[in-house]
Amino acid sequence: MLVMSSKGEIIFEEENCLDVSKSYAGAPVEILKCHGMGGNQKWEHDKKSVSLYREFFYFFWIIKTRI
């Protein structure tokens, strides 16, 4: 079961989180141990489109990676 924490982490099996370590659109999503620092493990939920995404800054652009 996946659970979204109050910090925006998508937690799997209590200690593993969805993680996107690469900084380009379409980067692969991995399951890694949660580190609690947000960043590459912080996700947003868009209720209208019912999707999860992660925003990251690349120079002056905001890029959204959706799953």
Buried (B, 14 or more C-beta within 10 A) or exposed (E): EEEBBEBBBBBBEEEBBBBBEEEEEEBEBEEBEBEEEEEBBBBEEEEEEEEBBBEBEEEEEEBEBEE
